Each structure stands twice: as C-alpha cells, then as structure tokens.
C-alpha cells in the first residue's frame, strides 16, 4: 500500500491483517509501531523483483496505478462498504490498463459486498 492509505487505515484504529506482512511504499518516515509493517523507499519495479508469491494490493491509487502500468495485476477484489467518507483516496488514477475484466464472484458480508474480477488476456 501507499503511505496515504496507511495513514487513512490508522485513522480507523490499529493496523489490521496481523497475520500478513504489510509493505508500505513511501519516501516518508513513519514510526515503526507494528512488527508486521515494513516501510520501503523503493520503486514498484524494485519491490516486485525482491518479493516472491502473491501480492495483495490494498488501496493507494498511485501505487496501484504503477502496478497497472507494469501489467502486474491479474485479479481485482473490489469491496463496497456503505460508510460515507465524504472524501478519500481514489482507487484508480485513470482507467488505462484496466480492461477486459470479468466478474467471477460476489460475496456478501453483512452490509458489505466483495466483487471479484479477473483480467481476461
């Protein structure tokens, strides 16, 4: 995630996903309060070359935009949470590169909905 998404997440309380490694791509300095959160000042390309396995992007339009430009996203999980923020961080900076999405599943969690899309190539 990007640093702005990290800050918004902190505004809702403690950092979730305790069972996951979280990487925050940022050039800014942050207090290291959580053992599972790592702050990285590097490019998305450098990050991708240094990590193995599946990556789950969580918010951060600038970070997501770079992954889209690099054609590095295969699946989109979009969550609809009926909590009116009034303002916020956009999910996509532009739609270039986000094409040929196919809806493969939906899940309802109380008042929330998850939409799962895969990219058809």
Order of alpha helices (4+ residues) and beta strands (2+ residues): alpha-beta-beta-alpha-alpha-beta-beta-beta
